Amino acid sequence: MTNTIETEHVVIRSIAVSEMANNVYLVTAKESGAQVLIDAADDAEAIKGLIASGAGDTSAEPVLQAIITTHQHWDHIRALPATSAAFPDAMAIAGSDDADAITAAEGVEIARTVDHLDVGDFGGFVLQAIGLRGHTPGSIALLLRDGGQTSLFSGDSLFPGGPGKTWSSEDFTSLMDDLEDRVFDQLPDETQVLPGHGEGTTLGEERPKLAQWRERGW
């Protein structure tokens, strides 16, 4: 099943793939036809179908410009080689501190690495990287502002009910610090959170729980 969110200038489509219900997102600019895929997690054929479905969201010829990976974990990159091969003109992008691990795991050369606050203009919409260190060293979220609506593709760093999984107290503190300083302190409550698995939420829904998350340590 494809889920759809429409803002003033773009359409966001998503599907869940694999036994882990990974979310794969496609952003399509209504006017220019520019597209970005976020997390080629699994099931390359289903992802091709998702990309094809975006043709109905634009009045122009759709062009997949980039495949952005939010972090290096295996369940988010299994279809990256096949998807990159099917769309060779789409630039592979990932966080700087995860890029080498992605290439080592899947053999896909990351054409562009990004760090906190780096911006990509895709000709119809802009995505800004937000570094969220902890789940992995190079985890990034992607911020989309369009027509008064703010959407955050959070990867596995933020979910309804808590931050993403970490493997040490230091990593947990790092992730919580980044979430508070770079997300909750900067973005409005109405911000839609579109995570790497499962249902979405809003920052306003999660904000009252931050102290609880700190106290429980996960």
Secondary structure as UniProt FT lines:
FT   STRAND          3..6
FT   STRAND          10..17
FT   TURN            18..21
FT   STRAND          22..29
FT   TURN            30..32
FT   STRAND          34..38
FT   HELIX           44..53
FT   HELIX           54..57
FT   STRAND          63..69
FT   HELIX           74..76
FT   TURN            77..79
FT   HELIX           80..86
FT   TURN            88..89
FT   STRAND          91..95
FT   TURN            96..98
FT   HELIX           99..106
FT   STRAND          112..114
FT   TURN            116..117
FT   STRAND          119..121
FT   STRAND          126..131
FT   TURN            137..138
FT   STRAND          140..146
FT   TURN            147..148
FT   STRAND          149..155
FT   STRAND          158..159
FT   TURN            160..161
FT   STRAND          162..163
FT   HELIX           169..178
FT   HELIX           179..184
FT   TURN            185..186
FT   TURN            189..190
FT   STRAND          192..195
FT   STRAND          201..202
FT   HELIX           203..206
FT   HELIX           207..209
FT   HELIX           210..216
//
